[in-house]
Amino acid sequence: MARRSAIDTATRDDGGVALAWQFLCLVEIANFSALRRNLGRSGAASLIFDLDRRIDSILPDASTVIVSRTAVEVTLERESFADLQVAITALLTVAETPFDLDGGAHDVLIAIGAAAALHGTAEGVRLIEEAEGALEDARGSNQPVLRDLSVCTPTLDRQTLTRELPQAIVNGEMFLEYQPKVHVREQKITSAEALVRWQHPKRGLILPGDFITVAEQALQISALTLWTLDEVIRDQKALAADGHELTIFINISGQLLSDKHFVEAACAKIHDCGAKIGFEITETAVIRDPECAIANLQIFADKGIVIAIDDYGAGLSSLAYLKQLPARELKIDKMFVLQLTSSNRDPLIVRSTIDLAHALDMEVTAEGVETQAAMALLSVMGCDMVQGYLISRPISIDAFRSFLHEYRDRPVEDTRQSMFKRPATFWKSA
């Protein structure tokens, strides 16, 4: 885990040292399958809770979240990169002592994958995905892997990205991840959002915030979105074969709402295969050219495509446009949801938005749901669906299929497997 020297600390206004590094780590039970064979399903299921408690005792200032039956996510901040390496060493000790399970002592093997970055230099999603990649490497090497994003990420050059984007689509560098949405009352996964990523051969993972605008300026957004639609249709067939009839939502650029050729091509693709597709559009996308956008959105709606208004409240909200849109779903921006239980005004905004949407015959999805407390409050407010890390982070299609299988087949009596029946103290904010 050696690294080049870097500026490790930042100075606060009061002259003290700020915690300049953010760190995200995944601790996985590497021999879970063997333990399950020996202990049975119910016995092995309790193991992840014991691991979480041990991590809490070793790193009491860290935040931990159980993200699956085999993995715990750990987030913390430190002054220097060397301090993060010390934290990794500390995490290795959680499995030194055998675990007491069903009256017997059992050795547990763990794999650790982590990512670290200077504050403000990496998005949360980037940290998570790099940590997942590090965990993959750790499984093969049998030792912890810590990725330092401060020295591994070349500066993004927009001109270079513009030049490379068309070929990236052709070369298969683009891939999709899926984030499920859960219907609150039915306690079922009824839909998911498809999110496009770019795995650059030299620059590593590039997130949409860095290349979507490039795609729009280079007039490649239509080709990228049609590619996304093709991939979603293919993946949806795999989900249907597994017995999951889900609507998959795709983000649509405002530029495409006035593109006649895109509208025709997208409608043809969906009509030919009968896929259950939804389009997520932002308020600002409509404001660019309201007349044309509303007309084309009506064409989509007439073809059976579900229209959802994304990031509601974050842009220039206009009730005049809202009442004209053929939308069936409204997504409340996560900026209001993340502070839902710690703010006086955000609950009022969220509740009024839910009531407004219902009055317009729309269902409501809350984005950015990360805690059980927020989930409970949204349920009381009458929110229809939730999406966020409390349910799942964006994951690959293979992981999504496994997630759906485990969720569907979970025992009804096993409250640990239900996100809606876990005690409030179980979930911790990331």
VENCOR-V868464 format. One record per residue. N is the residue number from 1. RES is the residue in three letters. SS is DSSP state (A for helix, B for strand, O for the rest). PSI is psi in radians with two decimals (* if undefined). OMEGA is omega in degrees with one decimal (* if undefined). Layout:
n:res:ss:psi:omega
N:RES:SS:PSI:OMEGA
N:RES:SS:PSI:OMEGA
This chain:
n:res:ss:psi:omega
1:MET:O:0.52:178.8
2:ALA:O:2.68:-178.2
3:ARG:O:2.84:174.7
4:ARG:O:2.76:179.6
5:SER:O:2.60:177.9
6:ALA:O:2.94:175.8
7:ILE:O:1.97:-170.9
8:ASP:O:-0.29:-174.3
9:THR:O:2.79:175.5
10:ALA:B:2.70:-177.2
11:THR:B:2.33:176.7
12:ARG:O:2.92:179.0
13:ASP:O:-0.52:-177.9
14:ASP:O:0.09:177.9
15:GLY:O:-0.17:179.3
16:GLY:O:3.09:-178.8
17:VAL:B:2.18:178.6
18:ALA:B:2.75:175.3
19:LEU:O:1.74:-166.8
20:ALA:O:-0.29:-176.4
21:TRP:B:2.38:171.6
22:GLN:B:2.53:-167.5
23:PHE:B:2.31:176.3
24:LEU:B:2.27:-173.5
25:CYS:B:2.50:173.9
26:LEU:B:2.13:178.2
27:VAL:B:2.05:-173.3
28:GLU:B:2.46:173.4
29:ILE:B:1.88:-171.7
30:ALA:O:-0.50:-178.0
31:ASN:O:0.61:-177.2
32:PHE:A:-0.73:-177.8
33:SER:A:-0.75:179.0
34:ALA:A:-0.71:178.7
35:LEU:A:-0.66:179.3
36:ARG:A:-0.65:178.2
37:ARG:A:-0.63:-178.1
38:ASN:A:-0.63:-172.1
39:LEU:A:-0.31:-172.0
40:GLY:A:2.92:-173.8
41:ARG:A:-0.80:-176.3
42:SER:A:-0.65:179.1
43:GLY:A:-0.75:-179.5
44:ALA:A:-0.49:-176.5
45:ALA:A:-0.49:-178.5
46:SER:O:-0.22:-174.9
47:LEU:A:-0.68:-176.5
48:ILE:A:-0.53:178.1
49:PHE:A:-0.66:176.5
50:ASP:A:-0.71:178.4
51:LEU:A:-0.73:179.2
52:ASP:A:-0.74:179.8
53:ARG:A:-0.67:178.9
54:ARG:A:-0.73:178.8
55:ILE:A:-0.70:178.1
56:ASP:A:-0.70:-177.7
57:SER:A:-0.53:-178.4
58:ILE:A:-0.68:179.2
59:LEU:O:1.33:-174.0
60:PRO:O:-0.35:-180.0
61:ASP:O:-0.01:179.7
62:ALA:O:2.76:171.4
63:SER:B:2.31:179.8
64:THR:B:2.54:176.4
65:VAL:B:2.25:174.2
66:ILE:B:2.01:-174.8
67:VAL:O:-0.21:175.3
68:SER:O:-3.13:179.8
69:ARG:O:-0.15:-178.9
70:THR:O:-0.05:-171.7
71:ALA:B:2.53:174.6
72:VAL:B:2.34:176.6
73:GLU:B:2.29:-177.7
74:VAL:B:2.22:175.7
75:THR:B:2.43:177.6
76:LEU:B:2.99:179.5
77:GLU:B:2.56:179.4
78:ARG:B:2.85:-179.1
79:GLU:O:-0.59:-174.1
80:SER:O:2.85:177.1
81:PHE:A:-0.61:178.7
82:ALA:A:-0.62:177.6
83:ASP:A:-0.57:177.6
84:LEU:A:-0.66:177.3
85:GLN:A:-0.61:176.0
86:VAL:A:-0.69:178.5
87:ALA:A:-0.70:176.7
88:ILE:A:-0.80:179.0
89:THR:A:-0.69:178.4
90:ALA:A:-0.69:-180.0
91:LEU:A:-0.52:179.1
92:LEU:A:-0.42:-176.5
93:THR:A:-0.17:-176.2
94:VAL:A:-0.41:-177.5
95:ALA:A:0.17:-179.6
96:GLU:O:-0.62:179.3
97:THR:O:2.31:179.1
98:PRO:O:2.67:178.7
99:PHE:B:2.41:177.8
100:ASP:B:1.86:-177.4
101:LEU:B:2.16:179.8
102:ASP:O:0.69:175.7
103:GLY:O:0.04:179.5
104:GLY:B:2.72:178.8
105:ALA:B:2.25:-177.2
106:HIS:B:2.30:176.3
107:ASP:O:2.34:179.2
108:VAL:O:2.26:176.5
109:LEU:O:2.41:-179.3
110:ILE:B:2.64:172.3
111:ALA:B:2.44:-176.4
112:ILE:B:2.16:173.5
113:GLY:B:2.33:-173.9
114:ALA:B:2.79:175.7
115:ALA:B:2.53:-179.0
116:ALA:B:2.57:179.8
117:ALA:B:2.68:171.9
118:LEU:B:2.53:-178.9
119:HIS:O:2.34:176.3
120:GLY:O:0.02:-177.8
121:THR:O:-0.14:-178.1
122:ALA:O:2.37:176.1
123:GLU:O:2.75:179.9
124:GLY:A:-0.70:179.6
125:VAL:A:-0.68:178.9
126:ARG:A:-0.77:178.6
127:LEU:A:-0.78:-179.0
128:ILE:A:-0.81:-176.0
129:GLU:A:-0.60:175.6
130:GLU:A:-0.64:177.1
131:ALA:A:-0.66:177.2
132:GLU:A:-0.70:176.2
133:GLY:A:-0.68:177.8
134:ALA:A:-0.64:178.3
135:LEU:A:-0.69:175.2
136:GLU:A:-0.77:178.8
137:ASP:A:-0.66:-178.1
138:ALA:A:-0.61:179.2
139:ARG:A:-0.63:-178.1
140:GLY:A:-0.48:-175.1
141:SER:A:-0.22:-178.2
142:ASN:O:0.53:174.3
143:GLN:O:2.74:-177.8
144:PRO:O:2.56:176.7
145:VAL:B:2.16:179.3
146:LEU:B:2.04:179.8
147:ARG:B:2.21:178.1
148:ASP:B:1.82:-175.2
149:LEU:A:-0.22:-178.8
150:SER:A:-0.34:-178.6
151:VAL:A:-0.05:-175.2
152:CYS:A:-0.12:-174.0
153:THR:O:1.90:176.9
154:PRO:O:2.65:176.3
155:THR:O:2.33:-178.1
156:LEU:O:2.11:178.9
157:ASP:O:1.99:-174.0
158:ARG:A:-0.66:179.8
159:GLN:A:-0.70:179.1
160:THR:A:-0.74:178.2
161:LEU:A:-0.68:178.3
162:THR:A:-0.71:-179.5
163:ARG:A:-0.60:-173.5
164:GLU:A:-0.33:-173.5
165:LEU:A:-0.84:-179.0
166:PRO:A:-0.73:-179.0
167:GLN:A:-0.51:179.3
168:ALA:A:-0.65:177.5
169:ILE:A:-0.76:-178.7
170:VAL:A:-0.67:-174.2
171:ASN:O:-0.01:178.2
172:GLY:O:0.42:178.6
173:GLU:O:-0.31:177.4
174:MET:B:2.54:174.8
175:PHE:B:2.87:-176.9
176:LEU:B:2.59:168.4
177:GLU:B:2.70:-174.6
178:TYR:B:2.36:174.9
179:GLN:B:2.06:-175.4
180:PRO:B:2.70:172.3
181:LYS:B:2.36:-176.1
182:VAL:B:2.31:175.4
183:HIS:B:2.11:-170.9
184:VAL:O:-0.88:-175.6
185:ARG:O:-0.70:-177.8
186:GLU:O:-0.28:-176.6
187:GLN:O:0.76:-179.6
188:LYS:B:2.59:171.7
189:ILE:B:1.96:-173.9
190:THR:B:-0.27:-178.8
191:SER:B:3.08:179.4
192:ALA:B:2.75:176.5
193:GLU:B:2.28:177.2
194:ALA:B:2.26:-177.2
195:LEU:B:2.24:-175.4
196:VAL:B:2.46:178.1
197:ARG:B:2.74:178.5
198:TRP:B:1.97:175.9
199:GLN:B:1.61:-176.4
200:HIS:B:2.39:-176.4
201:PRO:O:-0.42:-179.5
202:LYS:O:-0.64:-175.3
203:ARG:O:-0.13:-178.6
204:GLY:B:-2.66:-175.9
205:LEU:B:2.22:175.6
206:ILE:B:2.19:-176.7
207:LEU:O:2.81:-175.4
208:PRO:A:-0.60:-179.3
209:GLY:A:-0.39:-179.1
210:ASP:A:-0.34:-175.3
211:PHE:A:-0.24:179.8
212:ILE:A:-0.79:177.3
213:THR:A:-0.67:176.3
214:VAL:A:-0.77:-180.0
215:ALA:A:-0.65:178.5
216:GLU:A:-0.80:-177.7
217:GLN:A:-0.53:-179.9
218:ALA:O:0.07:-178.8
219:LEU:O:0.62:178.2
220:GLN:O:0.02:-174.8
221:ILE:A:-0.55:177.8
222:SER:A:-0.83:179.5
223:ALA:A:-0.71:-179.8
224:LEU:A:-0.71:-178.5
225:THR:A:-0.66:177.1
226:LEU:A:-0.63:173.8
227:TRP:A:-0.78:178.4
228:THR:A:-0.75:179.5
229:LEU:A:-0.75:177.9
230:ASP:A:-0.77:-179.4
231:GLU:A:-0.72:179.6
232:VAL:A:-0.75:178.7
233:ILE:A:-0.74:178.7
234:ARG:A:-0.81:-179.2
235:ASP:A:-0.59:179.6
236:GLN:A:-0.59:176.0
237:LYS:A:-0.68:177.5
238:ALA:A:-0.69:178.2
239:LEU:A:-0.71:178.6
240:ALA:A:-0.66:178.1
241:ALA:A:-0.48:176.9
242:ASP:O:-0.08:-179.2
243:GLY:O:0.31:-178.4
244:HIS:O:1.87:178.7
245:GLU:O:1.57:-175.2
246:LEU:O:2.52:169.5
247:THR:B:2.26:179.5
248:ILE:B:2.23:-177.9
249:PHE:B:2.47:178.9
250:ILE:B:2.41:176.4
251:ASN:B:2.32:-177.0
252:ILE:O:2.18:177.8
253:SER:O:2.54:176.7
254:GLY:A:-0.49:178.9
255:GLN:A:-0.56:-175.9
256:LEU:A:-0.29:-178.5
257:LEU:A:-0.16:174.6
258:SER:A:0.27:-178.4
259:ASP:O:1.79:-176.5
260:LYS:A:-0.72:-177.3
261:HIS:A:-0.68:177.4
262:PHE:A:-0.79:-179.3
263:VAL:A:-0.81:-179.5
264:GLU:A:-0.77:-178.2
265:ALA:A:-0.75:-179.6
266:ALA:A:-0.77:179.6
267:CYS:A:-0.67:-179.6
268:ALA:A:-0.76:-179.8
269:LYS:A:-0.77:-177.1
270:ILE:A:-0.67:179.5
271:HIS:A:-0.68:-175.6
272:ASP:A:-0.52:-175.3
273:CYS:A:-0.17:179.7
274:GLY:O:0.50:-178.0
275:ALA:O:2.68:176.8
276:LYS:O:1.71:-172.2
277:ILE:B:2.53:172.4
278:GLY:B:2.59:176.4
279:PHE:B:2.24:175.5
280:GLU:B:2.20:-179.6
281:ILE:B:2.61:179.1
282:THR:B:2.84:178.5
283:GLU:A:-0.71:-178.4
284:THR:A:-0.50:177.9
285:ALA:A:-0.62:-179.8
286:VAL:A:-0.65:-175.5
287:ILE:A:-0.43:179.8
288:ARG:A:-0.86:-179.2
289:ASP:O:1.37:-171.1
290:PRO:A:-0.80:-175.1
291:GLU:A:-0.84:-179.2
292:CYS:A:-0.74:-178.6
293:ALA:A:-0.82:-178.5
294:ILE:A:-0.69:179.1
295:ALA:A:-0.78:-178.7
296:ASN:A:-0.60:175.2
297:LEU:A:-0.59:177.1
298:GLN:A:-0.63:175.6
299:ILE:A:-0.81:177.7
300:PHE:A:-0.82:-178.1
301:ALA:A:-0.68:179.0
302:ASP:A:-0.42:178.4
303:LYS:O:0.06:178.6
304:GLY:O:0.12:178.3
305:ILE:O:2.24:-179.3
306:VAL:B:2.23:178.9
307:ILE:B:2.23:177.5
308:ALA:B:2.41:176.7
309:ILE:B:2.01:-173.5
310:ASP:B:2.65:173.9
311:ASP:B:0.67:-176.8
312:TYR:B:2.31:179.5
313:GLY:O:-0.31:-178.5
314:ALA:O:-0.34:-178.1
315:GLY:O:-2.66:-180.0
316:LEU:O:1.48:-176.3
317:SER:O:2.33:178.7
318:SER:O:1.98:179.0
319:LEU:A:-0.46:178.7
320:ALA:A:-0.73:177.6
321:TYR:A:-0.67:-175.7
322:LEU:A:-0.73:-177.3
323:LYS:O:-0.29:180.0
324:GLN:O:-0.32:-174.3
325:LEU:O:2.41:178.1
326:PRO:O:0.82:-174.7
327:ALA:O:2.51:177.1
328:ARG:O:-0.08:-178.5
329:GLU:B:2.48:176.3
330:LEU:B:2.23:-178.0
331:LYS:B:2.07:179.4
332:ILE:B:2.24:-177.4
333:ASP:O:2.50:-175.3
334:LYS:A:-0.32:179.3
335:MET:A:-0.47:177.7
336:PHE:A:-0.48:-175.5
337:VAL:A:-0.64:-176.2
338:LEU:O:-0.55:-179.9
339:GLN:O:0.37:-172.0
340:LEU:O:-0.66:-175.7
341:THR:O:0.03:-178.5
342:SER:O:0.14:-177.8
343:SER:O:2.62:177.2
344:ASN:O:-0.57:-174.0
345:ARG:O:-0.62:-175.8
346:ASP:A:-0.72:177.4
347:PRO:A:-0.62:178.7
348:LEU:A:-0.73:179.4
349:ILE:A:-0.78:-178.1
350:VAL:A:-0.80:-178.6
351:ARG:A:-0.75:-179.8
352:SER:A:-0.61:178.1
353:THR:A:-0.72:177.4
354:ILE:A:-0.80:179.9
355:ASP:A:-0.71:179.3
356:LEU:A:-0.82:-179.2
357:ALA:A:-0.75:179.3
358:HIS:A:-0.63:177.9
359:ALA:A:-0.46:178.2
360:LEU:O:0.27:178.2
361:ASP:O:0.65:175.8
362:MET:O:2.57:170.8
363:GLU:B:2.77:-175.6
364:VAL:B:2.31:172.9
365:THR:B:2.30:175.1
366:ALA:B:2.14:177.6
367:GLU:O:2.74:174.2
368:GLY:O:0.52:178.1
369:VAL:O:2.00:-174.7
370:GLU:O:-0.23:-177.7
371:THR:O:2.70:178.0
372:GLN:A:-0.57:179.8
373:ALA:A:-0.76:177.6
374:ALA:A:-0.71:179.4
375:MET:A:-0.76:-179.1
376:ALA:A:-0.72:-179.1
377:LEU:A:-0.71:177.9
378:LEU:A:-0.65:177.8
379:SER:A:-0.75:178.6
380:VAL:A:-0.62:-179.2
381:MET:A:-0.21:179.7
382:GLY:O:0.28:177.5
383:CYS:O:2.40:-174.2
384:ASP:O:-0.77:-175.1
385:MET:B:2.72:178.1
386:VAL:B:2.64:-179.6
387:GLN:O:2.36:179.7
388:GLY:O:-3.08:-174.2
389:TYR:O:-0.33:173.6
390:LEU:O:-0.60:178.4
391:ILE:O:-1.05:179.8
392:SER:O:2.58:168.4
393:ARG:O:2.93:174.1
394:PRO:O:2.32:-176.2
395:ILE:B:2.83:-179.3
396:SER:O:2.88:-178.7
397:ILE:A:-0.66:179.2
398:ASP:A:-0.75:177.9
399:ALA:A:-0.63:179.4
400:PHE:A:-0.72:178.1
401:ARG:A:-0.73:177.5
402:SER:A:-0.70:178.6
403:PHE:A:-0.82:-179.6
404:LEU:A:-0.68:179.9
405:HIS:A:-0.81:-178.8
406:GLU:A:-0.67:-179.7
407:TYR:A:-0.73:-178.4
408:ARG:A:-0.65:-173.7
409:ASP:A:0.12:-179.1
410:ARG:O:2.47:177.2
411:PRO:O:2.38:-178.9
412:VAL:O:-0.62:-175.6
413:GLU:O:-0.21:-178.1
414:ASP:O:1.63:-174.9
415:THR:A:-0.38:-179.9
416:ARG:A:-0.41:-177.1
417:GLN:A:-0.04:-178.8
418:SER:O:2.10:-179.1
419:MET:O:-0.32:-176.4
420:PHE:O:-0.20:-176.7
421:LYS:O:0.02:178.4
422:ARG:O:2.52:178.2
423:PRO:O:2.71:-176.9
424:ALA:O:-0.52:-178.8
425:THR:O:-0.21:-178.8
426:PHE:O:-0.80:-175.7
427:TRP:O:2.43:177.9
428:LYS:O:2.49:-179.4
429:SER:O:2.40:177.6
430:ALA:O:*:*
